[in-house]
Amino acid sequence: MVVMKPAGKTTIFLFIILAALCLAAIVVESQAKIFHRLYDNYILDNRNHYLSCSALPSESEVFAVIDQHQELIQAIEAVHPGQVGMEIDTFTCPGKADILFWYASHQDRLDIEALIGATTFFGIPYRLQNR
């Protein structure tokens, strides 16, 4: 017959510390999206803004900015004709929108980012998606 020895105070303390660290990691990830960002950037070669629907601009604002900057949109699409494009996402958040640029290679992404030169497209959040 095997007799189980009760857990010592050190074991219980270590378990509590480990549980607290796991909970802290979950809270930090839910707010900062650190692992999401790393996965998107290094594995998928994507870039997302991670904004909630309430933080996105209205559809009309997005369409107005796109209309004002057609030359830049054309320059972005000319990076790799037929393999780079732009869409306005009005489906994910009804009444709100953002911009999605899609591309075929990491170099396309670098070229797009260089042309835009900012973390927003003239104030409009955008996403980059390697297809």
C-alpha positions in Angstrom: 0.0 0.0 0.0 1.3 3.4 -1.1 0.8 6.3 1.3 0.6 9.7 -0.3 2.4 12.5 1.6 0.4 15.8 1.7 1.8 18.6 -0.4 4.2 20.9 1.4 3.9 24.6 1.9 6.6 25.2 -0.8 4.7 23.1 -3.4 1.5 25.0 -2.7 3.3 28.3 -2.8 4.9 27.4 -6.2 1.5 26.4 -7.6 -0.1 29.7 -6.5 2.8 31.6 -8.1 2.5 29.6 -11.3 -1.2 30.1 -11.5 -0.8 33.9 -10.9 1.8 34.1 -13.7 -0.5 32.3 -16.1 -3.4 34.6 -15.2 -1.2 37.6 -15.7 0.0 36.3 -19.1 -3.6 35.8 -20.2 -4.6 39.4 -19.1 -1.6 40.9 -20.8 -2.2 39.0 -24.0 -5.8 39.9 -24.1 -4.9 43.6 -24.0 -1.6 43.8 -25.9 -2.0 40.9 -28.3 1.7 40.2 -28.1 1.5 36.6 -29.2 -1.1 37.5 -31.9 1.2 40.1 -33.3 4.2 37.8 -33.3 2.3 35.0 -35.0 0.8 37.4 -37.6 4.0 39.1 -38.3 6.6 36.3 -38.3 4.5 33.2 -39.2 1.7 34.6 -41.5 3.6 37.8 -42.7 0.5 39.9 -41.9 0.0 43.1 -40.0 -3.3 43.9 -38.2 -4.4 46.9 -36.2 -6.4 44.9 -33.6 -8.9 47.7 -33.1 -12.4 47.1 -31.9 -15.4 48.0 -34.2 -16.1 51.0 -32.1 -12.6 52.4 -32.7 -12.9 52.1 -36.5 -13.9 55.1 -38.7 -17.2 55.2 -40.5 -17.6 53.8 -44.0 -18.0 57.3 -45.4 -14.8 58.5 -43.9 -12.9 55.6 -45.3 -14.4 56.0 -48.8 -13.6 59.8 -48.7 -9.9 59.1 -47.9 -9.6 56.5 -50.6 -11.1 58.9 -53.1 -8.6 61.6 -52.1 -5.6 59.3 -52.5 -6.2 57.3 -55.7 -2.7 58.0 -57.0 -1.2 56.3 -53.9 -3.6 53.4 -54.2 -2.5 53.0 -57.9 1.1 53.1 -56.9 0.6 50.4 -54.3 -1.2 48.2 -56.8 1.7 48.8 -59.2 4.1 47.2 -56.7 3.3 43.8 -58.2 0.4 44.1 -60.7 -2.2 41.4 -60.2 -0.5 40.3 -57.0 -1.2 43.4 -54.9 -4.6 44.9 -54.2 -6.7 46.9 -51.9 -10.2 46.3 -50.4 -12.4 48.3 -48.1 -13.7 46.0 -45.3 -17.3 47.1 -44.6 -18.5 43.6 -43.8 -16.7 42.9 -40.4 -18.1 45.9 -38.6 -21.4 47.2 -40.2 -21.3 51.0 -40.5 -17.6 51.0 -39.9 -14.7 50.2 -42.1 -10.9 49.8 -42.5 -8.6 49.1 -45.4 -7.1 45.7 -46.3 -4.0 45.6 -48.6 -3.2 42.1 -49.8 0.0 40.9 -51.5 1.9 37.9 -52.6 5.4 38.2 -51.0 7.2 39.7 -48.1 9.0 42.1 -50.5 5.5 43.3 -51.6 4.7 44.0 -48.0 7.9 46.0 -47.5 7.2 48.0 -50.6 3.6 48.7 -49.6 4.7 49.8 -46.1 7.4 52.1 -47.6 4.8 53.7 -49.9 2.3 54.3 -47.1 5.0 55.4 -44.6 2.8 55.4 -41.6 0.8 53.1 -39.3 -2.4 54.5 -40.8 -3.5 55.3 -44.3 -4.1 59.1 -43.8 -5.7 58.4 -40.5 -7.6 55.2 -41.6 -6.5 51.9 -39.9 -5.2 49.4 -42.4 -4.3 45.7 -42.4 -1.7 43.9 -44.5 -2.5 40.3 -45.5 -0.2 37.9 -47.3 -2.3 35.8 -49.6 
